[in-house]
Amino acid sequence: MYPPRITVLGECVADAFTASAGARNELALRVLPGGGPANTAVALARLGTPARFLARLSGDVFGRLFRTHLESSGVDLSHAVEAAEPSTLAVAELDDRGQAAFSFHAQATADWQWTSAELAGVDPAGTACVHTGSLALVKEPGAGVVEDFLATAAPHATISIDPNVRPLLVHPEVYRARLAHWCGLADVLRLSEDDLELLLPGTPPERACDTWHAAGARLVVITRGADGALASLDGERVRVPAAPAQVVDTVGAGDSFTAGLLHHLGARGLLGGRLTDLRLGDVEAACLFAARVAALTCSAAGPNPPWRDQLAPLTTDEAVVRHLDSTH
């Protein structure tokens, strides 16, 4: 079955990675297209899922870079807004484990200025899933418009949300205040263990899953880096190991995991509603696939998810080993 279309709504950010310069008092930056929703849209398209990206793209040098990157990956930009505002810039510093700490330059930039009129012409009936998250859900004035679009799309599509908490730009309390409402909209909630600690400090992952199930999310997946992922479907749980990776950096790994998860579910006809036909075995298989997509993303610099032909099928022995690992 060919994967159905998925619509992604949110920001595209210029990720500027610091590098040593030849002269003193200089800082060299290597700029790559990024932003959680954009990374997810790119990963979906590269995996073979028709991906439509609803974004506000500036006409500046970064915006032009975004368009080239997205279109060359096969992302549909037919409903992207040509924005007058500048692009958002995030400066990333990598630690010795390849994890990035970001500082944002995001005041009055294009990504957060959504109006109801800009999304009024987008028909959600033609998509199996709408995915959003990160700063688009919390940065005003557009955050409320994004939430309204999710509510409009929910009768027609599965709703997927990744909070992707950015505490240096928006205080975690803003996310906490909206999270129960998001769970009421969402069928899928995917977040990292760092997000969990910011949203529910000191809460065991299993208890957090139950909290978010009670608020409305059927499927909760918490990714844990090298420790794999915990998936919970209405309280039934499975742990999935991380796939082996030669880590260059971890930028975009969570976004790629989300794309792998949604691609796998969509290709099996499990998206398009409230996940009523989804079973724990389906979740486990999708998470194993998503872990492989994330691992390949970690093996490349920056948010650079793999193409479909880079994911060779697992051998029978490999599949058995992964399954045994996930049950321990």
C-alpha beads as a LAMMPS data file, in Angstrom:
LAMMPS data file: protein, C-alpha beads

328 atoms
327 bonds

1 atom types
1 bond types

-500.0 500.0 xlo xhi
-500.0 500.0 ylo yhi
-500.0 500.0 zlo zhi

Masses

1 110.0

Atoms # bond

1 1 1 0.000 0.000 0.000
2 1 1 1.386 3.414 -0.952
3 1 1 1.597 5.847 1.989
4 1 1 -1.199 8.444 2.077
5 1 1 -0.448 12.145 2.218
6 1 1 0.628 13.732 5.507
7 1 1 0.397 17.464 6.133
8 1 1 3.000 19.110 8.362
9 1 1 2.425 22.569 9.818
10 1 1 5.108 24.664 11.475
11 1 1 8.426 26.418 11.281
12 1 1 11.524 26.174 9.124
13 1 1 14.588 27.520 10.925
14 1 1 18.115 28.357 9.779
15 1 1 20.364 26.169 11.957
16 1 1 23.748 27.893 12.170
17 1 1 26.465 25.581 13.519
18 1 1 29.513 27.186 15.084
19 1 1 32.957 26.310 13.804
20 1 1 36.452 27.522 14.571
21 1 1 37.653 30.356 12.374
22 1 1 41.153 30.972 11.086
23 1 1 41.609 34.323 12.769
24 1 1 41.080 35.412 16.352
25 1 1 37.923 37.387 17.144
26 1 1 36.044 35.618 14.362
27 1 1 33.274 33.017 14.436
28 1 1 32.453 30.922 11.390
29 1 1 28.919 29.591 10.968
30 1 1 27.699 26.761 8.752
31 1 1 24.002 27.275 8.008
32 1 1 21.692 24.332 7.306
33 1 1 17.893 24.300 6.876
34 1 1 16.228 23.010 10.053
35 1 1 13.289 23.436 12.407
36 1 1 11.391 20.477 13.841
37 1 1 8.324 20.503 11.555
38 1 1 10.427 21.157 8.441
39 1 1 12.775 18.304 9.361
40 1 1 9.792 15.984 9.760
41 1 1 8.331 17.004 6.395
42 1 1 11.670 16.404 4.659
43 1 1 12.105 13.003 6.310
44 1 1 8.585 11.936 5.337
45 1 1 9.090 12.935 1.709
46 1 1 12.461 11.200 1.498
47 1 1 10.904 8.018 2.880
48 1 1 8.271 8.097 0.151
49 1 1 5.272 9.599 1.944
50 1 1 3.628 12.485 0.044
51 1 1 4.309 15.381 2.424
52 1 1 2.647 18.785 2.234
53 1 1 4.334 21.487 4.322
54 1 1 2.331 24.458 5.545
55 1 1 4.940 27.080 6.358
56 1 1 5.538 30.811 6.197
57 1 1 8.745 31.130 4.186
58 1 1 10.596 34.416 3.997
59 1 1 12.000 35.790 0.777
60 1 1 15.372 36.393 2.411
61 1 1 18.543 34.376 1.795
62 1 1 17.557 31.779 4.388
63 1 1 14.027 31.465 3.024
64 1 1 15.406 30.768 -0.434
65 1 1 17.660 28.110 1.053
66 1 1 14.636 26.534 2.778
67 1 1 12.636 26.361 -0.455
68 1 1 15.464 24.715 -2.379
69 1 1 16.041 22.173 0.405
70 1 1 12.367 21.290 0.834
71 1 1 11.546 21.057 -2.866
72 1 1 14.660 19.016 -3.674
73 1 1 13.540 16.530 -1.007
74 1 1 10.113 16.224 -2.653
75 1 1 8.081 18.285 -0.177
76 1 1 4.896 19.911 -1.525
77 1 1 5.043 23.687 -0.903
78 1 1 1.925 24.585 -2.888
79 1 1 0.274 26.038 0.234
80 1 1 3.366 27.667 1.741
81 1 1 2.970 31.383 2.427
82 1 1 5.410 33.874 0.886
83 1 1 6.145 35.865 4.041
84 1 1 7.431 39.421 4.246
85 1 1 9.065 38.884 7.635
86 1 1 12.652 37.573 8.056
87 1 1 13.535 33.935 8.735
88 1 1 14.177 32.518 12.190
89 1 1 17.833 31.824 13.026
90 1 1 19.031 29.266 15.584
91 1 1 22.716 29.136 16.517
92 1 1 23.775 25.636 17.590
93 1 1 26.752 24.588 19.681
94 1 1 27.542 20.860 19.736
95 1 1 28.904 19.104 22.807
96 1 1 31.275 16.127 22.738
97 1 1 28.300 13.740 22.346
98 1 1 27.001 15.560 19.279
99 1 1 24.033 17.079 21.122
100 1 1 23.166 20.664 20.269
101 1 1 22.342 23.609 22.503
102 1 1 20.464 26.286 20.567
103 1 1 20.144 30.029 20.981
104 1 1 17.337 31.591 18.938
105 1 1 16.947 34.822 17.027
106 1 1 13.198 34.706 16.549
107 1 1 11.686 38.090 17.358
108 1 1 8.856 38.915 14.904
109 1 1 10.084 36.398 12.353
110 1 1 8.011 34.781 9.627
111 1 1 7.223 31.457 11.322
112 1 1 4.910 32.774 14.053
113 1 1 2.696 35.220 12.110
114 1 1 -0.053 32.841 10.970
115 1 1 -3.493 34.301 10.293
116 1 1 -6.744 32.399 9.935
117 1 1 -7.049 33.626 6.347
118 1 1 -3.732 32.009 5.401
119 1 1 -4.944 28.565 6.453
120 1 1 -8.573 28.972 5.376
121 1 1 -7.866 27.691 1.871
122 1 1 -6.171 24.473 3.014
123 1 1 -8.509 21.482 2.716
124 1 1 -7.668 18.971 5.478
125 1 1 -9.978 16.349 3.978
126 1 1 -7.278 15.264 1.513
127 1 1 -4.736 14.228 4.121
128 1 1 -4.494 11.176 6.376
129 1 1 -2.540 12.892 9.142
130 1 1 -1.689 16.415 10.276
131 1 1 1.534 16.785 12.237
132 1 1 2.732 19.872 14.073
133 1 1 4.516 20.943 17.208
134 1 1 7.541 22.763 18.514
135 1 1 7.468 26.561 18.579
136 1 1 4.581 26.897 16.123
137 1 1 2.222 25.752 18.879
138 1 1 3.412 28.240 21.503
139 1 1 4.714 31.349 19.722
140 1 1 2.140 34.083 19.312
141 1 1 0.384 35.495 17.424
142 1 1 0.100 32.332 15.310
143 1 1 -0.139 29.606 17.977
144 1 1 -3.910 29.903 18.419
145 1 1 -4.404 29.814 14.647
146 1 1 -2.421 26.560 14.464
147 1 1 -4.528 25.020 17.242
148 1 1 -7.716 26.051 15.434
149 1 1 -6.460 24.371 12.253
150 1 1 -5.845 21.139 14.169
151 1 1 -9.391 21.238 15.511
152 1 1 -10.704 21.734 11.970
153 1 1 -8.587 18.870 10.631
154 1 1 -9.366 16.375 13.427
155 1 1 -12.647 15.057 11.940
156 1 1 -10.784 14.130 8.751
157 1 1 -7.255 13.198 9.845
158 1 1 -5.114 11.656 12.549
159 1 1 -3.476 14.434 14.591
160 1 1 0.184 14.121 15.616
161 1 1 1.979 16.532 17.971
162 1 1 5.630 16.846 19.038
163 1 1 5.970 19.502 21.797
164 1 1 9.778 19.837 21.261
165 1 1 10.191 22.179 24.236
166 1 1 12.587 25.107 23.704
167 1 1 13.025 26.595 27.201
168 1 1 15.470 29.329 26.144
169 1 1 12.843 30.849 23.863
170 1 1 9.525 29.950 25.516
171 1 1 9.204 29.099 29.218
172 1 1 8.163 25.475 29.807
173 1 1 5.178 26.713 31.805
174 1 1 3.639 27.920 28.534
175 1 1 3.858 24.368 27.174
176 1 1 2.529 22.884 30.420
177 1 1 -0.486 25.191 30.311
178 1 1 -1.418 24.006 26.808
179 1 1 -0.432 20.325 26.957
180 1 1 -3.756 18.916 28.178
181 1 1 -5.519 20.809 25.373
182 1 1 -3.054 19.404 22.824
183 1 1 -3.659 15.879 24.097
184 1 1 -7.362 16.475 23.593
185 1 1 -6.612 17.252 19.948
186 1 1 -3.886 14.663 19.364
187 1 1 -4.012 10.976 18.553
188 1 1 -0.194 10.700 18.596
189 1 1 2.081 12.476 21.075
190 1 1 5.818 11.996 20.429
191 1 1 8.336 13.664 22.720
192 1 1 11.847 13.197 24.064
193 1 1 12.849 12.334 27.621
194 1 1 14.257 15.886 27.876
195 1 1 10.801 17.217 26.978
196 1 1 9.284 14.950 29.632
197 1 1 11.555 16.351 32.339
198 1 1 10.653 19.920 31.358
199 1 1 6.921 19.219 31.143
200 1 1 6.471 16.912 34.152
201 1 1 9.661 17.174 36.243
202 1 1 10.492 14.027 38.185
203 1 1 7.570 12.030 36.743
204 1 1 8.264 8.417 35.693
205 1 1 7.644 7.909 31.954
206 1 1 4.871 5.352 32.537
207 1 1 2.956 7.702 34.802
208 1 1 3.383 10.533 32.298
209 1 1 1.961 8.310 29.558
210 1 1 -1.088 7.556 31.682
211 1 1 -1.570 11.276 32.371
212 1 1 -1.532 12.077 28.676
213 1 1 -3.763 9.124 27.804
214 1 1 -6.307 10.446 30.310
215 1 1 -6.156 13.813 28.556
216 1 1 -6.962 12.205 25.198
217 1 1 -3.816 11.013 23.376
218 1 1 -4.139 7.349 22.337
219 1 1 -0.499 6.765 21.384
220 1 1 2.351 8.291 23.407
221 1 1 5.962 7.663 22.379
222 1 1 8.873 8.898 24.508
223 1 1 12.243 8.702 22.766
224 1 1 15.251 8.185 25.017
225 1 1 18.277 8.598 22.761
226 1 1 20.682 5.667 23.010
227 1 1 18.208 3.917 25.340
228 1 1 15.584 3.566 22.612
229 1 1 11.939 4.465 23.083
230 1 1 8.929 3.739 25.275
231 1 1 5.620 3.490 23.420
232 1 1 2.256 3.384 25.155
233 1 1 -1.025 2.645 23.374
234 1 1 -3.944 3.299 25.712
235 1 1 -1.748 2.047 28.568
236 1 1 -0.329 -1.033 26.808
237 1 1 3.422 -0.511 26.621
238 1 1 6.439 -1.689 24.684
239 1 1 10.102 -0.688 24.883
240 1 1 12.061 -0.529 21.649
241 1 1 15.884 -0.401 21.472
242 1 1 17.808 2.257 19.604
243 1 1 19.329 1.209 16.306
244 1 1 23.145 1.146 16.085
245 1 1 24.541 4.473 14.897
246 1 1 27.856 6.153 14.149
247 1 1 26.878 9.457 15.759
248 1 1 28.067 12.666 14.115
249 1 1 25.402 14.702 15.885
250 1 1 21.841 14.170 17.113
251 1 1 20.276 17.202 15.419
252 1 1 16.944 16.255 13.854
253 1 1 16.959 12.697 15.220
254 1 1 13.662 13.093 17.078
255 1 1 12.022 14.690 14.048
256 1 1 13.200 11.794 11.880
257 1 1 11.880 9.295 14.429
258 1 1 8.463 10.958 14.215
259 1 1 8.582 10.812 10.412
260 1 1 9.561 7.139 10.455
261 1 1 6.750 6.349 12.883
262 1 1 4.091 8.140 10.818
263 1 1 5.414 6.828 7.499
264 1 1 5.309 3.234 8.734
265 1 1 1.788 3.587 10.129
266 1 1 0.542 5.360 7.017
267 1 1 1.999 2.779 4.650
268 1 1 -0.044 0.138 6.473
269 1 1 -3.302 2.052 6.275
270 1 1 -3.404 2.863 9.991
271 1 1 -3.668 6.648 9.724
272 1 1 -6.709 8.686 8.799
273 1 1 -8.779 8.591 11.976
274 1 1 -8.589 7.890 15.683
275 1 1 -6.198 4.903 15.372
276 1 1 -9.028 2.489 16.140
277 1 1 -7.365 -0.363 14.204
278 1 1 -3.936 0.188 15.760
279 1 1 -2.482 -2.633 17.865
280 1 1 0.608 -2.760 20.067
281 1 1 2.430 -4.965 17.548
282 1 1 1.880 -2.303 14.894
283 1 1 3.321 0.321 17.255
284 1 1 6.374 -1.811 17.990
285 1 1 7.100 -2.400 14.301
286 1 1 6.675 1.304 13.518
287 1 1 8.987 2.316 16.373
288 1 1 11.666 -0.160 15.262
289 1 1 11.544 1.351 11.790
290 1 1 11.572 4.889 13.224
291 1 1 14.647 4.059 15.313
292 1 1 16.513 3.081 12.144
293 1 1 15.547 6.353 10.456
294 1 1 16.734 8.327 13.507
295 1 1 20.025 6.404 13.640
296 1 1 20.807 7.243 10.014
297 1 1 20.028 10.901 10.714
298 1 1 22.539 10.850 13.584
299 1 1 25.210 9.530 11.223
300 1 1 25.090 12.721 9.090
301 1 1 25.865 16.304 10.042
302 1 1 22.874 18.477 10.870
303 1 1 19.210 17.659 10.217
304 1 1 19.811 15.446 7.187
305 1 1 17.344 12.512 7.232
306 1 1 17.875 9.448 5.031
307 1 1 16.271 8.622 1.702
308 1 1 14.167 5.493 1.325
309 1 1 16.866 3.546 -0.554
310 1 1 19.272 4.010 2.382
311 1 1 17.032 1.828 4.562
312 1 1 17.871 -1.691 3.467
313 1 1 15.306 -4.255 4.684
314 1 1 16.181 -6.041 7.925
315 1 1 17.268 -9.640 7.565
316 1 1 15.196 -12.235 9.421
317 1 1 17.922 -12.655 12.058
318 1 1 18.203 -8.893 12.627
319 1 1 14.430 -8.582 12.991
320 1 1 14.362 -11.371 15.585
321 1 1 17.197 -9.782 17.592
322 1 1 15.481 -6.370 17.560
323 1 1 12.213 -7.923 18.683
324 1 1 13.908 -9.798 21.548
325 1 1 15.717 -6.612 22.633
326 1 1 12.455 -4.653 22.661
327 1 1 10.818 -7.112 25.033
328 1 1 13.498 -6.803 27.720

Bonds

1 1 1 2
2 1 2 3
3 1 3 4
4 1 4 5
5 1 5 6
6 1 6 7
7 1 7 8
8 1 8 9
9 1 9 10
10 1 10 11
11 1 11 12
12 1 12 13
13 1 13 14
14 1 14 15
15 1 15 16
16 1 16 17
17 1 17 18
18 1 18 19
19 1 19 20
20 1 20 21
21 1 21 22
22 1 22 23
23 1 23 24
24 1 24 25
25 1 25 26
26 1 26 27
27 1 27 28
28 1 28 29
29 1 29 30
30 1 30 31
31 1 31 32
32 1 32 33
33 1 33 34
34 1 34 35
35 1 35 36
36 1 36 37
37 1 37 38
38 1 38 39
39 1 39 40
40 1 40 41
41 1 41 42
42 1 42 43
43 1 43 44
44 1 44 45
45 1 45 46
46 1 46 47
47 1 47 48
48 1 48 49
49 1 49 50
50 1 50 51
51 1 51 52
52 1 52 53
53 1 53 54
54 1 54 55
55 1 55 56
56 1 56 57
57 1 57 58
58 1 58 59
59 1 59 60
60 1 60 61
61 1 61 62
62 1 62 63
63 1 63 64
64 1 64 65
65 1 65 66
66 1 66 67
67 1 67 68
68 1 68 69
69 1 69 70
70 1 70 71
71 1 71 72
72 1 72 73
73 1 73 74
74 1 74 75
75 1 75 76
76 1 76 77
77 1 77 78
78 1 78 79
79 1 79 80
80 1 80 81
81 1 81 82
82 1 82 83
83 1 83 84
84 1 84 85
85 1 85 86
86 1 86 87
87 1 87 88
88 1 88 89
89 1 89 90
90 1 90 91
91 1 91 92
92 1 92 93
93 1 93 94
94 1 94 95
95 1 95 96
96 1 96 97
97 1 97 98
98 1 98 99
99 1 99 100
100 1 100 101
101 1 101 102
102 1 102 103
103 1 103 104
104 1 104 105
105 1 105 106
106 1 106 107
107 1 107 108
108 1 108 109
109 1 109 110
110 1 110 111
111 1 111 112
112 1 112 113
113 1 113 114
114 1 114 115
115 1 115 116
116 1 116 117
117 1 117 118
118 1 118 119
119 1 119 120
120 1 120 121
121 1 121 122
122 1 122 123
123 1 123 124
124 1 124 125
125 1 125 126
126 1 126 127
127 1 127 128
128 1 128 129
129 1 129 130
130 1 130 131
131 1 131 132
132 1 132 133
133 1 133 134
134 1 134 135
135 1 135 136
136 1 136 137
137 1 137 138
138 1 138 139
139 1 139 140
140 1 140 141
141 1 141 142
142 1 142 143
143 1 143 144
144 1 144 145
145 1 145 146
146 1 146 147
147 1 147 148
148 1 148 149
149 1 149 150
150 1 150 151
151 1 151 152
152 1 152 153
153 1 153 154
154 1 154 155
155 1 155 156
156 1 156 157
157 1 157 158
158 1 158 159
159 1 159 160
160 1 160 161
161 1 161 162
162 1 162 163
163 1 163 164
164 1 164 165
165 1 165 166
166 1 166 167
167 1 167 168
168 1 168 169
169 1 169 170
170 1 170 171
171 1 171 172
172 1 172 173
173 1 173 174
174 1 174 175
175 1 175 176
176 1 176 177
177 1 177 178
178 1 178 179
179 1 179 180
180 1 180 181
181 1 181 182
182 1 182 183
183 1 183 184
184 1 184 185
185 1 185 186
186 1 186 187
187 1 187 188
188 1 188 189
189 1 189 190
190 1 190 191
191 1 191 192
192 1 192 193
193 1 193 194
194 1 194 195
195 1 195 196
196 1 196 197
197 1 197 198
198 1 198 199
199 1 199 200
200 1 200 201
201 1 201 202
202 1 202 203
203 1 203 204
204 1 204 205
205 1 205 206
206 1 206 207
207 1 207 208
208 1 208 209
209 1 209 210
210 1 210 211
211 1 211 212
212 1 212 213
213 1 213 214
214 1 214 215
215 1 215 216
216 1 216 217
217 1 217 218
218 1 218 219
219 1 219 220
220 1 220 221
221 1 221 222
222 1 222 223
223 1 223 224
224 1 224 225
225 1 225 226
226 1 226 227
227 1 227 228
228 1 228 229
229 1 229 230
230 1 230 231
231 1 231 232
232 1 232 233
233 1 233 234
234 1 234 235
235 1 235 236
236 1 236 237
237 1 237 238
238 1 238 239
239 1 239 240
240 1 240 241
241 1 241 242
242 1 242 243
243 1 243 244
244 1 244 245
245 1 245 246
246 1 246 247
247 1 247 248
248 1 248 249
249 1 249 250
250 1 250 251
251 1 251 252
252 1 252 253
253 1 253 254
254 1 254 255
255 1 255 256
256 1 256 257
257 1 257 258
258 1 258 259
259 1 259 260
260 1 260 261
261 1 261 262
262 1 262 263
263 1 263 264
264 1 264 265
265 1 265 266
266 1 266 267
267 1 267 268
268 1 268 269
269 1 269 270
270 1 270 271
271 1 271 272
272 1 272 273
273 1 273 274
274 1 274 275
275 1 275 276
276 1 276 277
277 1 277 278
278 1 278 279
279 1 279 280
280 1 280 281
281 1 281 282
282 1 282 283
283 1 283 284
284 1 284 285
285 1 285 286
286 1 286 287
287 1 287 288
288 1 288 289
289 1 289 290
290 1 290 291
291 1 291 292
292 1 292 293
293 1 293 294
294 1 294 295
295 1 295 296
296 1 296 297
297 1 297 298
298 1 298 299
299 1 299 300
300 1 300 301
301 1 301 302
302 1 302 303
303 1 303 304
304 1 304 305
305 1 305 306
306 1 306 307
307 1 307 308
308 1 308 309
309 1 309 310
310 1 310 311
311 1 311 312
312 1 312 313
313 1 313 314
314 1 314 315
315 1 315 316
316 1 316 317
317 1 317 318
318 1 318 319
319 1 319 320
320 1 320 321
321 1 321 322
322 1 322 323
323 1 323 324
324 1 324 325
325 1 325 326
326 1 326 327
327 1 327 328
